[in-house]
Amino acid sequence: MAKDFEGQWDFLPVALDLKNKACLVLGDGEQAARKSELLLKAGANVRLVVASPESEALEELGEARAVSFICSPYESSMLDDVSIVVAASDNPELNALVARHCQEKHLPVNVVENPALSSFIFPSIIDRHPVLVSVSSSGDAPVLTRLLRNRLESTIPHGVGRLAELAAKYRGAVKAKFQHINQRRKFWEQTLEGAIADLVYAGRMDKADKLIQESLEKIDVDARGEVYLVGAGPGDTDLLTFRALRLMRQADVVLYDRLVSPAILDLVRRDAKKINVGKARSNHTLPQGEINQLLIDLAKKGNRVLRLKGGDPFIFGRGGEEIDRLADADIPFQVVPGITAAAGCASYSGIPLTHRDYSQSVRFVTGHLKNDTCDLPWNEFVQEHQTLVFYMGLVGLPIIAEQLMAHGMRKDMPIALISRGTLPDQKVLTGTLEDITGKVENNEVHGPTIIIIGDVVRLREKLDWMN
């Protein structure tokens, strides 16, 4: 079955080799001049179809040896031996005609300020040659693209191009020194972010060159893999920690749960292998024991393994079990906490888990009742000025409400169900212990769901900052 991808792109960002290739540009205004300059920077031979080569906008291009002017009306035969075409004339009908001819010949064409007629567009470019960074809004928001480019310009060092050239110089030597790809990655990560990079940015290339030679002679990179146990938070990408994001972009293999949102998974390194090990009620994609062993096996092969979990890995995430097995197998690991679902969902719903007037303690409870039993310390849950948070409690909600009332909790105790908390389609259903089960039956509530019980729920109407 074909896979449907969320958030499909209008254009695919690519890099074209146009060195010494003929490119056709129509127009004699500023747009034609700017596009021609970009093509010349890529080493192309530009043919400009113009009314007159004396155009002020094209004055500087007249001195470029790789530019030839064609002072005649456009004909389709001009497309016969070119690689790409840019239609930048001030005649919309002519631009549309050129686009149609290019489509018939399967030639890439850009019609300026008309993405609908274009098969490719020019992104906004940050030039740190040989490093090029492109920013695009698919032609829909050029001002936003420019603002983003300006912001990135200020964060990307001007010397990063020199750093790329140094890395290219020693690429073969590094490959010969380190046989395993993960050793090479670790070496380059240390090199490109350490003292050598600082020397390059300062323009001290001779010293940087000497230091990288010394590093190659002395450094010994461990070929063993490592496991990153990372909390992905409740779903909103803005709630990820900086450390989590950094490790997500380093991992070679990713084992993720069903509670990890697609938007967060998109932030993982593009070429990393992704394995869904998510567990739903009565549907375990991979049993926990096999997950533990898979982490060990992948790390022993030298992989940097990202174990990505929704919320926090140490709160009903079985993270403790996984690193216990890793420790037994002598596998290096790191743990990155995440914003737990209780904190995230409560905050995005306007429900403080504690409040001096309503609740002085909060208790997290798993609502996944094994075999539909109610073997929980219900008496301990029935306390004044306490907030209860049940994870995975949607299916067991009738039992939870029934047992709490049976053990003395008042029937009008406020309760909130938060479905898909912190995500754009978050849904909050409130009620009381007595009526919440009926409300769920009359409303569509889907997991994952957090249940909050306590007088703090009364504050939601006043403090619901998301609406």
N, C-alpha and C positions, 0 to 999 in steps of 0.2 A: 504494500500500500504506500502511495506517495506521501511524503511528509510535508505538512503545511508549516512554514516558518512564520513566527510572529514578527511583526515589524519589518516586513520586507523592504529592501532599499529601492529607490528609484534609479540609482546608478551604482555601478561597482567601481570603487577606487582602484585604479591600475596605474602602472608606470610603463610608458611606451618608449622604446628605443627608436628615435627618429634621426639618428646621426646619418648625414649625407642622403637623406630621403627627401623626395619632392613633396612639398605641402602647398596647397592652393588656398589663398586668402582673397576674398572679394570685398572691396571697399577701400575708400581713401580717407576715412575719418579716424578719430581717436581710437575707436574700438578695434579697427583693423590694425592700427599701429601697435596697440598693446598686445594683441594676440600674436602678431608677427614677431615681436620682441621675445615672447615666451618660446615660440617655435625656434627662433635663432639660438636661444640659450640651450635648447635641447640638441643643437647641432644640425637642425634641418636646413634644407635649401628651400627658401620661400619664394613662391611665385605670386605676385600681387596683381590682381586684375583691377585696374583703376581707370577712372576717366582721364586723370592727368597725374603724372608722377610728381608734379610741382606742388602737390598738396602740402600745406604747412605741417599737418600731423605726421606726414611721411618723410619730412625733410631729413631727419637723422638716419632713417632707414636707407636712404639713397646711397650712403657711404658704405653700407655693409656689402661685402663681396658675395654673400650667400643669398642676396635678394635680387630677383629679376622682375622688372615691371612689364605687364602686358596691357598695353593701351588699346584695347578693342572690346567690343561688347562680349558678354559671356556666351559661350557655346558649350554644349555638353561634352564635346570632344576634349575640352580642357581637363576633364576628369580622368582621361585614359591611363595616365601613368603616375598618378599621385597617390600618396599613402593616406592622407587625411585632408579634410576640407573645412574651412571656416567661412561662413557666409555672414559678412559684417557690413553689407551695404545698407544705405538708407532707404532701400526699396523693399518693403515687406513681401511684395509679390515675387520679386526676383529671388529673395532669400528662400521663400517657400518652394520655388521651382528648383533651385539648387538642391535643397533638402530632398525633394522627391527623386531627382536624378541620382543622388548619392545612395538613396535607399534601394533604388533599382539595381545599382552596381555594387551593393553591399559595401559601400565606402563609409567609414566613420565621418560624421559631419556634426559641426557645432554651428547652430544659428544663434547669434548673440541675442541675449535677453529673451530667448524663446526656447525653454527646455523641452516643450512639447514637440517641437520639430527636430530636436537634437538627439543624436545617438550617443554623444558624449558631451561633457561640459568641462570647463576649466575651473579647477578649485582655486581657492585662495592659498598662496604658497608662502611658506617660511623657508628662506634659502640659507642653509648652512652647508653648502656643498662640500662633500658629496651627500650630506644628509639633507633630505627635503621633506618637509612636513606639509601636508595639504589639509585644508579645512573646507568643507562643503555643506551647504544646506539644500542640495539638489536643485539649486537655482531659485528656491522659494523665498529666501530671506538674506539677500546679499549684505545688508547692513549688519545683521547679526553675525554673519560669517566674518566680516571685517573686524568687528569688535572682539570675536574669539581669537582671530589671528593676532591682533594687537596684544591680547592678554598672553597668548603663548609666546609671542616674540620676547616678552620681558622675562620669561622663565627659562627659555632655552639658551644656554651660553653660546656666545658667538664662536667660541673655540671648539664646539662639538664636531665641526667638520674636520679640524686637525686631529681630533681624537679618533675619528673614524679612519682617517688615513694611516695613523699609527697602528691601529688594530689590523688594518689590511696588510700592512708591512710584515707583521709578525704572525699572521694567521697560519701560514704553513708551518712555522717553527713550533707554534703551540700544538698544532695537530700532531706533529711528530713526537712531541714530548709526552702528551697525554693521549692514551689510546681510547679511553672511555669518553663518550660525549658529555657525560655529567661532570667529569673532571674538567673538561674544557670550559663548560658553562660556568663552573665555580671560579675557575681562574679568571675568566673575563669579567665576571661580576665583581670580583675583588679588585681587578685592575682598573676597570672603567669607572669605579666609584671611589677610588682611594687616592693615594698620594700622587700616582702617575697622572691621573686625570687633572688634579690640581696644578701640576707643573705645566701640563699642556694648556690649560686655560690661562695660565700666567705667561704663556708664550715661551717657556723655557724648554724647547723641544729637545735640545741636546741632552739635557739632564734627564728628561722623561725617557728618551731613547735608551740611555745608559741604565736607568732604573728597571726598565722592563726586561732588559737583557739579564740583569742580576737576578730578577725575580724568576725568570725561566730556569736559571742555573740552580737556585736554592729552594724554591717552593715545592712542596709536596702536597698535592690536593687529594684528600680522602675520596675514594671512589664509592664509598658506601652511600646508600640513599638515606633519606630522612622522611619523617612523617610530620605534617603540620595539621594539628587538630584545631580547626578554626570554627568559631561561632559566627554564623552568617546573619544573626539577628532575626527579627520577626518578619522581614520581607522588604522593607523600604531600603533601597540601596544607600540612601544618605545616612543610614544608621550603622554602616560598616565602620570598623576602626581602620586607621591608617595602616596598622601592622597587618591586619587581615587582608587588606587590599594588596599590600606589597607581596605577601606570600602567595596569594591567589594568582599573581602574575608571574610567579617563579615556578609553579608546580608543573611537573611533567605528566602526572596522572591525577585525576580528580574522582573521588568517590563521594557522591552527594545523596542527600536524603530527599524525599518527596516534598518536604517543607521548605526547601530552598527555592526561592522564587526564580522564574526564568530571567528576570532582569539582573539578579545577582549572578546567576550562572554565566551570563553574557560577559561579565567582567573578568572571568577566568582567562588565562592565556589562551589565545586562539587555537594554537596547535596542540594543546594538551588533550590527552585522551580522557574522555568523560565516561564514567560508569555509574549508572543509576542503581543504588543499593537501597532505595527507599522502602520503608515498611509502612503499610497501612493496616488497619484492623483486619485480621484474618487473611492478609495478603502480603506475605513477606517476599519482596523481590529477591532478597538474599538473607538467609538466617544469620543471626549475629555472630555465631561461631565462624562461619565462612567469611564474614566481613573481617573479623579479627585476623584470620589467616591470610586473607588477600592483602591486607596492609603489610604484613610481614614479608610475604613473597615479593610484592612489588618493590619494597624498600631494599630487599636483599639483592635485587637486580640493579641497584644503583639509582632508582627513580626518586625524585622528590615528590612525595605523595601528599596530596591535599585531601584531608578528610573534612568535608564541608557539611556542617550541621545547622539546621534552623535553630534560632534562638541562641542559647548558651550550651556548649557541649557537656557541662557538668550539672545541668538541671534537667533531669529526665531525658538526657541525651545519650546515656550509656557511654559517655566519653571516658569515664574512669575505668570501665571494663577494658576498653580498647587499649589505652596506654599501659594498663597493667600487663597485658599480653606483650606489648611492644617492649616494655622493660625486661620481661623474662627472656625475650629473644635478643636483647642487647641492640635494639634498633633506636637510634637517636630520634627524639621527637621534641616538638614545641607545642604549647597549648596557647591559643589566643581566645580569651573570653569574648562573648558576644552579648548584646543587649537581649536579655531573656524575653520570651514572648509576653510574660506577665507585665513587665515594666513597659514594653513597647505598646502593647495593646491598651493597657490602662491609660497611658499618657495620651495616645491618639484618640481616646474616647472621652477624655475629660474626667477621668475617675482616679483621684489620688489613692494609692493603696494604703497610705497612712495619713491621718489628719488628727491634729491635737484634740479636736472636739468629737471625733467619731471613732477613731481606731488608733490604738497605740502598738499594734503588732499585726503582722501579716504572715500567713501560713500557706506554703505551696504544697498541693496534694495532687497525686496522679489520679485522674478519674477513670482510668482504664481498668475497670473491674474485671479481674481474671475470672473466667467461667461465670460471669454475671453474679458473683458473690458480693457480699457487702462487708468483708472482713477488714474494716477500717476502724480506728479509734474514734467513733462518732462523738462520744462524750467530750473528748478533748476539743472537738471542733465547735462545740456549743459554748462559746465564751463571749462575754460582753466586750465591746471595744476591740474586736478582732476582725480582720479581713481574711476571707478564705479565697484562694485562687485554685481552681481545678483545671489541670491540663488534661486534654484528651477525654473530656467528660460529656461530650454531646450525646453519645449513645446511652451512657449510664445516667443521664440527667434525671429521669423519673425516680430511679433508686436513690440518687443523691438527695433530691428534694424530700422524698418520703422519709429517709432515715434521719435527716437533720430535724425535721419536724417531730418525728417519733421520739427523738432524744432531747426535746425541749426547746428547740429554736422556734421563735415565734413565726407564725404563718405569714405575717406581712413583712418579713425580712426582705429588703430589696436585693435583687439579683440581676446581673447583666450577662448576656452572652455576646461575645465579640467574635465575629466570623471574619477571617482573612484580615486580621488587624494590621494596620499601618499601610495597607495596599490601597490603590485607588477605589477598589470595589468593597472596601470595609463596610460591614453591616453590624449594627448594634441593636440588640433586642433586650428591653428591660421589662421587669415585672416583679412579682413576689414569689416566694417559695411555693405558695399555694396555687398560683395561676400560671407559672412559667411553662409548665409542661403543655398546657392547652395552647398557649401562645405559640410555642414551637410547632405544634401540629398545624396551626393555621398560617404559619409563615415559613417560607423557605429559608432554612438555615443550613449552610454547608460548612464542612470542616476545611481547614483546621479552625477550631473554636476554643477560646479561653472563657472560663466561667468565673465571674467575680461575685462574691456574696458578702454583703455587709452594708452598714449604714452609709459608707462612703459613696455607694452607688447613687444616693440621693443628690449628690453634688453634680452629677453629670449634666443635668438640664442647665445649670448655671455656668459650668466650666467647660462646656463642649466647644473648644476653640477651633476644631476642624470644620465646623459648619457656621 
